[in-house]
Structures are given as C-alpha cells and as structure tokens.
C-alpha cells in the first residue's frame, strides 16, 4: 500500500483519487476550497465535477496542504496556468527527492514553458514525473480500463512510480522522454478543437482523420524542435490521446470546437463550463513556441486565430485547404 496525495479536486483529480483508493492505497484528496472538501465529506460525492460517482469511503479529503504532502507520492492535478502558484505553496513543505507526478497537460502562457521547466524552477529538491494519456475522468472513476504514459527522466524514480501507480484499470507505460510526453499531451488539445470544428461544420469523418494525421505531424515537429523523440508519439501520450480527444463529445476540447462551429462565442463557452478547456490557453502559448522555434504548425495557428483574432471557423478551414501540396514527411 502506497500513501498517495492528489492535489486538485476537479474531475481528473477526483477520478485518480477514486481509482487509487479502490486499488487499496491510502489516498488523500486535497481541494483548494474548504467548502468543496466539506461537501465531499458530507455527501460522499464531488457534485460539481463527478456528480454520479460515490466516492470510496476510505478516501481522505482535506484543504490543508501541510497534511496533504505527508505522503509517499504526490499527484498534482492543478491546471497548467495555475500550476506555478500551487507549486510555490507546496515547495517549502516537500521532502528532498519526494516524487511529484504532474497530471496536467498544457504550456504556461506567461513564460511559454513546459510544465517540467515550471516544476524545476519552483520545486528543485523534488523529483518530477508526468502522467499523460487517453483518459476520460468519468471512465477512470467508474473503474473502466485504460492506459497512460508515465514520463520520468530519473529511471529509478520512474520504475518506482510505475510499480506504485499501476492499477487494474490504469496501466502505465514508462518513458524517459518527458519533453515528447508533455508536448503531445498539450498540443493534442489544440488539434482536438480543430477536429471539433470540422465535426460541427459537418465536414465528415475523412476530414477529421486528415486533421488528426496532420495534427500528429505538427506535434512531431514541435517535439523534435524542443529535444523530444518522435517515437514517443506512437504511445499512449501521442496517438492514443489524440484518438480519444479528437473523436468524442466527452472531450472538453473537441466539444469546444463543435460549439465554435455552431456560432457560439468563446466567452459564453468558457462561462458555461466548470472544468478548464486546456486547448484554449495552450493555443496561445503554442504560438510563442512556433515563433521561437520557427516551425510550421498551420492547424494550431488556425485554431489560435479563431480563438484570439476573430477568424471565422469557415475561413480557417479554407486557409488549411488552400495550402500548397506537401510530401507526407513534411
């Protein structure tokens, strides 16, 4: 039995806490708001995020960070744009070499940094790993089977975490390519918005398949430019996550694209949601990386222009279709 703390009581954090509690681990779920903690304790449910799931009776809930970090492994599920502030709060409480698994997907807008760089700056004495892959929170919380990538640069820590965190319904595949795993997990959310737009415009399954394929090519370009490995993208964090996120209305990013295609305003879409749609902020951060590394990512650029420069979704599609022919490898 491993003592596991999950930092962040949104849908994904609650799902992970539920999965590991069901697997027999000693799990503490930290929520920022005391009111949410109190509600979960009183009702045994996380009504705002996973209202249909009865939480494991052995799951401990707290809003006390000092209590939460007293564990063998920490899973940090705070959204990318809020991660740095949370790590600043956590850092003084961490033990030397304590494993912290970052479970968010995204790129920090202000610094256009990967989350590994954010973690290294704020928690230098701890050991970082990254959990990313094709998972819907409701399915994991319900005990349905899934798999993910666990990325860790330290082989000893990675092997320990893989053994500790592999559960019956969550199989983990280990890689040391933390860059490729993070780039894939972040950029696929932007590609999913484009696929949602195509679905909302009723462009057909063939168009969506083409977007997925060329989206993977864009992810590959950025991965290699930043020092990651192309082969990593063939795993759960790449092809697996893209297949799931780009094809289901359960995906916040895919459904966002559908709503954009239906003419809904971005502000209204965001206001109607309780969970963060990471692809919206990732598109903004990714544009800076495109400029920094001087690479071509037309799908990501098109989504960015739809979100932030008032480009119509139909004009974005036309712009992609009008691009010059290329080889398959480009």
Secondary structure by P-SEA (a helix, b strand, c coil): ccbbbbccccaaaaaaaaaaaaaccbbbbbbccaaaaaaaaaccccccccccccccccccccccccccccccbbbbcccccaaaaaaaaaccccccccbbbbccccccccccccaaaaaaaccccbbbbbbbccccaaaaaacccbbbbbbbccaaaaaaaaaacccccbbbbbbcaaaaaaaaaaaaaaaaaaaaaaaaacccaaaaaaaaaaaaaaaaaaaaaaccccccccccccaaaaaaaacccccaaaaaaaaaaacccaaaaaaaccccaaaaaaaaaaaaaaaaaccccaaaaaaaaaacccccaaaaaaaaaacccccccc
